[in-house]
Amino acid sequence: MMSTKMLQSETTWPFFVFLGGSMFCLLSSSICHLFSCHSHKLNILLLRMDYVGITVMIITSFFPPIYYIFQCSPHWQIVYLSCITIMGICTIFTLLSPVFSTGKYRSFRAVLFMAMGLFGLIPAVHAIVLNWDEPERNIILAYELAMALSYLIGTMFYIMRIPERWRPGFFDLAGHSHQIFHVFVILGALSHYGAAQVFLEYRSRLGCDTQ
C-alpha cells in the first residue's frame, strides 16, 4: 500500500484514474454476465457496454506510467495520453456499431484491444531510454511484462475458444474461454497495479530536479 507521506508528496490522480477504469471494466462485465440473459435486446446492449469497459480499462492503464515517467517532459505526456485516448474513443465508437458487436467480428474486437495494448511499446521504449540507469527499471519491467503476458494469454484463450472448442457443451457453465479470459485480465490488472505503485514511489523520490 502507498504511505501517507507518498500520497502527500506526489500527485495521485493518475493512479486513481487507473483504479477507476479497472473497476468500471469489471463492473460493466459483471452486469453484462448477470443480466444479459434477460432479453436479446438487453444482451446486445450489455455486450457493447462490456466492450466499452475493456476499452476504458486499457485507456486508463496508460495514465500512471505515462504521467509519472514523463512528468518532467509534459509535452510527451500530452502526446502519448492524447494518442491512447483518441485510439480508445475510436475503438469505442467502432465497438458500439451493431455490425461489429456480432460474433462474426469476435477476432476483430480482440485485435482492436491488442492494438491498443501494443501501442504501449512506443512510450515503453522511450521510457527505458530515459531511465536506463534507474534501479526501478527492472522491477517495473517485470511487472509490466507479467501484465502483458497475462493479457496476451487471456486473449488467446478468448480468440481460440479454448477449451470449449475441444468439448462443446461441457464447459457451458464453468471453465470456458471467456471466464479464463477474465481471470487473466484480473491478473494483468494486479500486475499493473504493482507497477503503478513503483511509478508513484519513483517519482516521489526522484522529482524532476535531477533529470
N, C-alpha and C positions, 0 to 999 in steps of 0.2 A: 504493500500500500504506500501511497505518497505521504510524506511527512508534512506537518503543518507549515514548517519553515519553507519547504519546497513550494507549497501551494501559494504562500505569501510572496515569494521572491520571483515568481515567473508567471506569465500569462498561461492560463489553463484552459481557455475556451476551446482550442482545437482538440484537446483531449476529450472534452465532454461532447463535442460535435461528433466525434467518432463513436463514443458510447451511445449517444442518442440515435445515430444512424443504425448501429447494430441492433439496438432494442426495437427500433421501428421495423427493421427487417424481420426479426424473429417474431414480433407481434403480428405483423401482417401475414406471415407464413402460418402462424398458429391459427389465426382467424380463418384463413383460407382452408386449412385442412379440417377445421372444426365445422364450418358452415357450408362448404362447397357442395355438399350432398343435398342441400335444401331444394334447389331447383337448377335447371340448366342455365337460366339467365344469371342467377347469383353465382353459379360455378364459374362462368366466363368472367364476370366482374372481379371476383376474388382472385382468380388466377392472374389477372392483369395486375392487381394490387400486389400480389406475391412477387411478380417480376419487378415491379416498381421498388419494392422493399429491398430486393437484392441489389438493384442499381444504386439506390441511396446508400446502402452499406458500403459498396465499392467506392463511391464518391467520397464519403466521409472518412473512409480509412486512409485517404491520402492526406488529410489535413494535418494530423500530428507530425508525421515525418517531414513533410514539405515545409510546414510553418517553422518548426524548431531548427531544422538543419540549415534552412536558407533565411533564418531570421535576420542575419546580418547582410543579406542580399535581397532586399524587398522586391526588386524587380523580378527575380527568379521565382519568388513566392507567387507573385501575381500571374506570371506566365504559366507555371505548372498547375496551380489551383484553377486558373481560368480554363485551361485546356481540358482537365479532367471533368470539370463541372459542365462544360459545353458538350463534351462527349457523352456524359451521363444524361443530360437533358435530351439530346438527340436519340439516345438509346431508349429513354422512357417514352418519347413520342412514337418511336418505332414499335415498341412492345405493346403500347396501348391500341395499336391498329388491330382491328378484328382479324385481318388476314394473318398477321404474324403471331397471333395468340393460339393458333391451331396446332395440333400435334404434328402436322406436316413440317413445321418450322422449329421443331424441338432442338435440332442440332444448330440451327442458325442462331437461336437465342443463346445457346451455350457459347457459341463463337463470339457473340457480342460481349458477353461478360468476360470471356478470356481476353479479348482485345483491350478492354478497359484495364484489366489487370496487367497485361503486358506493357501497356503504356508506362507503367511504373518503372520499367527498366531504364528509361531515359533519365529521370531525376535520380534514380538509384546510382547509376554510374557516375553522374555528376557529383553526387554527394560523397561517393567513395574517393574521388579525385580530390575534393576539397578537404576531406578529413582523413587522409591516408594514415597520418601518424597518431590519430586518437585511439586510445585503448578501448573505447566503447564500440569501435567499428566492428570488431569480430563478434561481439555479443549481439549487436543489432542485426548483423548479417545472419547469424544463426537463427534468431527469432523470425526474421522475415523469410528466410529460406524454408523454415518449418511451416510458416503461413502459406507460402506459395505452393509447397508440396501438398499441403492439406487440401487447398482449393483445387489443385490440378487433379489429384486422385479422386476427390469427390465429383468433379466434373466428368471425369472419365466413366465413373460408375453411372452417372446420370445419362450421358450420351449413349453408352453401350448397353444400358438397361441390364446390368449385371446385379444380382444373379437370376432375375425372373425370366430372362431370355432362355436360360438353360432348363428351367422347370416351370412353365407357365401355370399360373393359378396357385402354386404352392406358397408364394411369398406375398399374396394379396394383402394380408393383414399385418405382417411384420417381416422385416428383413429385406424389403425391396429397395431398388436403387435410389429412389427419392429419399427414403429415410436415411440410407447410408450417406447420401449427398449432404443432408443436413447435419449429420454427425461430424463430417469433415469440415463443414462451414463453421461450426462452433469451435472446433479445434483450431482452425485457422484464425478465427477472431480472438481466441485466447492468446495465441502466439503473438498476434499483432498488438494486443493489449500490453503484453510484456515488453515488446519493443517500444511502444509509446511511452511507457514509464521510463525506460532508459533514455529516450529522446528528451523527455522533460527534465530528467536529472542532469543530463549532459548540458543542456542549455542553461539551466540554473547555475551549474558550476562554472561554466566557461564564460558566459556572457558574450558580448561582441567586441570588447576592447582588445582581446588577444588575437583577433583574426585580422 
